Amino acid sequence: MTAAHAPAPAAGTPWQAGRLLAGPAGRPRVLFGRMYEDPAVELAVFPPPGARVLCIASAGDTAAALAAAGYEVTAIDLNPVQLAYARARLEGGAAALTGTAERLTGLGRAAAAALLPAWRPAAVAGFLRLDDPGEQQRRWAAEFDGIGLRMLAAGALRPAGALAAALRPGFRCALPRGFDAVLLRRIARTVARHPNAANDWAWRLLLGRERPGAAAVPTAGGQVRLVLGEVVEHLEHSAAGSYDAVTLSNVVDGPGPHFARRLRAAVEHAVRPGGIAVVRSLREPGPAGPGLAAEDRSMIWGVVRAVRTGTDGADTR
């Protein structure tokens, strides 16, 4: 596995600091101990294995899944600490750490478990062992998504709530208005569609544990090229048509519209005509709709678009 250095980070992205939480500047942290994106989306829409693909390194889960499927993977991250963590997992099978994101969700689960009997770990584990989406939908509505949960979510996730106060300013605008109700709707959408018993992301989000019997993240040996750098600048400096597909999660959450325009132009430059770009966002859908958001089992996304390059942003499905 090799590592490369990219030009200095582009201005305008809050990811540059390597920290999610407000407070004095300090060294970058591991922000994500695991990745909250379902690579089954990429495997369904990407070109056949062997294609050259770019992903965000983050915790390494998506890079490992794509490499295991036979893709030629480049994984990039702006945060050197996060990139080193991904390398440790991809090369040596290092255990997952608790990142900032996991600490925040853990605080929410602990509050729910302390105040709401339905959210005690044993009860949640029983719910997660279900494999019938119809029964899951019924029990979610009857047992879990009650007034108590909604009050807790409002206190934590609304614009004036605890999460917004804790985040760095650049990330606060990424949360949709009414994120408390938005997130609960997304969870309800997922449990009504995908069996809990096989959903690794449901176990992580709702219980903070790995699903019993879940496969370990495969080590990727020398199959993944790791790049330290900012993704837009990397794409801009790549040769035209360097990639057959890219997958970018959270990249447009936080930066402004200028950054989004640069990103689109950079993708059109670096991905061959007819290639695929998968873009995930926490934001609520706009006129183009949610795309494949309901197919992603990780529960959290408002938009998952699979766009074919050279087609003025037309979705593949």
N, C-alpha and C positions, 0 to 999 in steps of 0.2 A: 504494500500500500504506500502510495507516495503522497506528499503534501506539497502544495504550491502556494505562493504568495501573490495576492492581487494588489492593485493600486489602493491608495488610502480610501477609506469609506466615503461614500457620497454623503453630502449634507442632507438633512431633512428626514432621516430615518431614526426613530427613537431606539431602534435595536442596536445602534452604535455603542451605547453605554454599557451593554451587557448586563443590564439590571432592569427588573420589572418594577421594583418598589421605589417609592419616593424616598428622599433623604439625601444626605451628603454623598457626593461622588466617591466612588471606591473602585476596587478592582472588579472586573466582570465575575459573574457567578454562573453556575450551572442553573439555567432557567427551567429546563424541562428534563426530568429524569426519564420520562417515556414520551412517545409522540402520540398525539391525539388526532391521528388521521388514519383512515382505513385504506391500505394500499390495494385492496381489492378493486377500488375505483380505478387506479392507474392500470392494474393488470387487465381490466376490462376494456380500456379505451386506448392504451398505448399501442404503437406498432409492435410487430412480433418480437420475441426475444432476440438479442443480438443488437438491437438498436442502441444508439448513443443517447443517454438520458442524463438530465441534470436534476438534482433535488436539493432541498435544504438539509444540511447535515443534522442539526438539532441533536436528538438523542441517538440517532443512527438506525432506528427501526425501519424507516422507509427505504433507506439505502440498502440495508441488509435484505429486505424482502425483494427488492428489484434485482439485486445481484444474484440472489438465490434463484430467481426466475430466469436468469440468463442474460440480463441487460448489462451493457457497458456503462457503469455508473460513475458520475462525478457528483460529489456531495460538497456543498459550499456552506460556510457559516462565517458571519461577521465577528462572532464572539470566540476568542481563542480558547477560553476555558471550556465552552461548550464543544468546540471542535476536538479538543484533546479528549474529552469524555467520550465523544462518538468514536474516536480512534480506539480508545481502550475497549469499548464494547465490540467494535467490529473486528479488531485484530485478536483480542485475547478473551473475548466473552466475559468482560467485566460485568459484575452485577449492577442492576439499575440503582441509581442514587435517588435521593429525594431532592428534587429541584425546587425552585421558588414556586412554580405552579402547583406542585404536589403539596407543598406546605399550605398554600392558600386553600386548596380544595379540602385538605385535611381539617383545617379550622372549621369550615362549613359543615363537614360531616360530624365533627365532634359536637358542635352546637346542636345540630338536629338530633343526634343520639341522646344528648343530655336532656332535651326538652320534650321530645316526641317519642313515645314508646314504639311506634311503627318504624322508626328509623334507628332502633338499636341494631347492632351488627348482626345478631342472629336472625332477626326478622328480615333484614335486607338480603342476607345470604339465601334465605329460603325463597325470596322473590327472584333472585338471580339464578336459581336452579331451574326455573320454569323454562319450557321450550315451546310453549304454545302462545304465539303473539296475541290471540284473542283473549286468553285467560290473563296474560300479562297486562293487556289494556284495561281489562275489568278491574284487576287488583290494584293497578297503579292509581286509577281514578278513585276507587273505594277506600284504599288503605293508606296510600302514600301522599297523594297530591291534595292534601287538605288545607284548611285555613291556617293551621299552624305552620306548615311548610311555606305557604305563600307569604305569611308575615315575616318569617325568618329570611326568605329570599329577598323580600322587599328591603329589609334593613341592610342586607349585605350588598345587593346588586343594583339598586337604583342609582341614578346619577349622584345623589347626595349620600349614598350608602358607604359602608365600610370599605368595599373593594375599590371604589373610585378614590376614596381618600388615601388608600394605601398605594395606588399605582403612581408611576411617574406621569407627569402631565401629558406627555406624548401618546400615552396609551389610553387615557381616559376617553378620548373621542372615538376610540375604536369600538367601545361597547354600545350596542344599540340602545335607543331610548326604551325604557321599560325592560331592561335586560332580565330582570327577575322573571317576569311572565314569559318572555321570549325563550329563555333557557328551559323553563318547565314545559313549554309547548314542544320544544325540540326533543326533550327526553321522552315525552308522551308519544311523539311521532315515531321514535325509534323502537320503543318497547311494543308498539302496535304493529311493527313491521318485521322485526328481526328477533329470532329466539335469544333470550337472555343467556341461556346455558352455554351458547357458543360465542358469546359476544365479549371478547377480552376487554373492550373499552367500557362497557357497562360495568363490569366488575371493578375496574380501576376508578371510574368516576363516582359510582354510587357507594362503593365499599372500601376503596383504597387498597385492594388486594388483587393479586393475580388470580385469574380464573383457574380452578383446579384442573390439572391436565393440560394447561396451555403450553404450547411449544416455546422453547427458549429462542431468543433472537439468534439467528444463525450467524456465526462468524463469517466474515467475508474475505479473510486473508488479504491477498493483493488485488482483489477484484474491484475495489472502490478507490477512486482517486479523490483525495481530500484536499480542498482548497480553502485557505483562509482569505476571506474577502467579502465584498458587498456584491450581492447578486446582480444588480443592474449594471454596475461597472464591469463585472465579469462578462456578462452577456454582450455589452457594448464593445469590449475589447477582444471578444472571440471572433474568429473568422466566420464569415457568413455561412450559414448552414452547418455550423459545427455540431448541432444536436438534432436528433430526430424527435425528441419530446422533452418537456420540462414539467416539473410539478412544484408549485410554489404555494405554501400555506402561510397565512398571517403576514405575508410580505406587504400587502396593501393596507393592513390594519395598523393605523397610527400615522404613517406619512400622508401628506396632502395630495391634491389632485395632480400637481406637477410631477411628483414621483410616479404616480400611476401612469401618466402619459409616457414618461421615460421608460417605465417597465414594459409597457406594451410595444413601444418602438424597438426596445432591445430584444424582446422575444421574437418579434418579426424578423429582426436581423440575424439572430444566432440560431434560430430553429428553421430547418429547411422548409420550403413551401409544402404545405400539406401535412406538416408535423402537428403534434398535439401539445397544447399547454393546459395543464390542470391547475386551476387557481381556486384556493379556498379562502373564505372570509367569514369572520364572525358577524359581519353586518347583516341586517335584514335585506331580503332581495329587493332589487330595483325592477325597472320595467322588463329586464331580460329574464327575470324569474330566478328560482333557486337552483336550477340545473339539476345536478345529481345529489343534492344535499341529503335527500331522504335515503339514498343508497349507502351513504357513509355511516357506518355503525358506531362511530365515535360520539354521536349525539349532539355535538356542540355547534356545528357549522350552520350558518344561514344560507350561504351560497357555496356551491361546488360546481364550477363551470369547467367543462372540457371543450376547449376552443381549438379549431383547426386553423393553423397559420395560413396567411394568404387569402382569407375568406372574409375579411372585414369583421372578425369577431363572431362568426357563426358557430353555434354549438354543434358538437358532433352528434348529440342525441337530445 
